[in-house]
Amino acid sequence: MAIFPHTKTGTPALRPAAVRLPSLRHLGPNWYATVMGTAIVATAGVALPVDVPGLRAVCAGVWALSAVLLVTVLVARAGHWIAHRDQARAHLLDPAVAPFHGCLSMALLAVGAGTLVVGRDLVGRSAAVAVDAVLFTAGTVAGLAAAVVIPYLMVVRHRPAAGTASPVWLLPLVAPMVSAAVGPLLVPELPPGQAREALLLACYAMFGLSILATLVIVPLVFARLVHEGPLPLAATPTLFLVLGPLGQSTTAVNQLADVAPGAIAAPYASAFGAFAVLYGVPVMGFALLWLALSGAMVVRAVRRGMGFTMTWWGFTFPVGTCVTGAAGLARHTGLDAFTWLAVGLYALLVTAWAVAGVRTLGGLFSGALLAAPRPLRPAAVRAT
């Protein structure tokens, strides 16, 4: 029996793209969240302002796992684009999926930062600097592109209706903030003078780009909750995404303050240090408020039968950014309160990562996570 159709010359014809690699057809950009969530466990662990015996070695192993995951997801996503271009284009035009394309940037940046922070224990400092430089450059370019392209598509193609704002809208906008937070790691590696100052101020510009965009989106998300009620059960974990720009911006200002004295002249260097505390403390306060509100909404959703989906990875990376933010404030203020806040948030991060990881493996083995998504009610859109 013939398995493949044949051409007139008798050679087997290629199978249509739609039937090649069927397991990759519905593998969306949200899978980069597994990379982000794993990498932040490593970087947040070594950032803790406490000495835990053996923790650095464990974090190095977790970083290695995140690097393997990055390569795996990159290859799988490339296969998705090659074999299922129609579905890949549909993802870009789907307002529920398109924002997740910002996760590519954050996955590259998270693994790159982890390479320099803890991966150097395994690969050596020179190799770690080179890898981080490549991943930082690629991640920053991808993040800036996503920050422009996805909002553009939202305006001209997606056209979401009023009252439908989603926390996932933040994903492409927070990517430049991740660059701002991890870029300072490379500042000391550059020659003194113009190069260091340029990278420092570029990171500060990306901080501004992202935080101002966040200030536009978060009020829309809260207004949607107040006027339209809670999110659908499966989408409830996305509320934790709001923590991402809050924790990451706090991390960024503290990281920038650390390297400013060697990159920019006074009085700006000391001003960076002052701003790290003056900005970071109130923003961390709001992050804790949002964490409590989101946690209450998740408990409500669980009681109403919320099952596992890939949105559960939203419990990892955003919380991890709050860990690094609290650790930075502990470093600059000397307050034990921030030290223990970082430790407590890290315990929450590790728990969330373990649960999401186990459930994801179960979904992969069962095939449920790679199956076609269940039909949903069409989202309301504005008339064009």
HELIX and SHEET records of a PDB file:
HELIX    1   1 ALA A   17  VAL A   19  5                                   3    
HELIX    2   2 PRO A   22  LEU A   24  5                                   3    
HELIX    3   3 PRO A   29  TRP A   31  5                                   3    
HELIX    4   4 TYR A   32  ALA A   47  1                                  16    
HELIX    5   5 LEU A   55  ALA A   83  1                                  29    
HELIX    6   6 ARG A   85  LEU A   93  1                                   9    
HELIX    7   7 ALA A   98  HIS A  101  5                                   4    
HELIX    8   8 GLY A  102  GLY A  114  1                                  13    
HELIX    9   9 THR A  115  GLY A  119  3                                   5    
HELIX   10  10 ARG A  120  VAL A  123  1                                   4    
HELIX   11  11 ARG A  125  LEU A  153  1                                  29    
HELIX   12  12 MET A  154  HIS A  158  3                                   5    
HELIX   13  13 PRO A  167  LEU A  170  5                                   4    
HELIX   14  14 LEU A  171  VAL A  182  1                                  12    
HELIX   15  15 GLY A  183  GLU A  189  5                                   7    
HELIX   16  16 GLN A  194  GLU A  228  1                                  35    
HELIX   17  17 LEU A  233  VAL A  242  5                                  10    
HELIX   18  18 LEU A  243  VAL A  259  1                                  17    
HELIX   19  19 ALA A  260  GLY A  262  5                                   3    
HELIX   20  20 TYR A  268  ARG A  303  1                                  36    
HELIX   21  21 MET A  310  PHE A  315  5                                   6    
HELIX   22  22 PHE A  317  THR A  333  1                                  17    
HELIX   23  23 ASP A  336  SER A  366  1                                  31    
HELIX   24  24 ALA A  368  LEU A  370  5                                   3    
END                                                                             
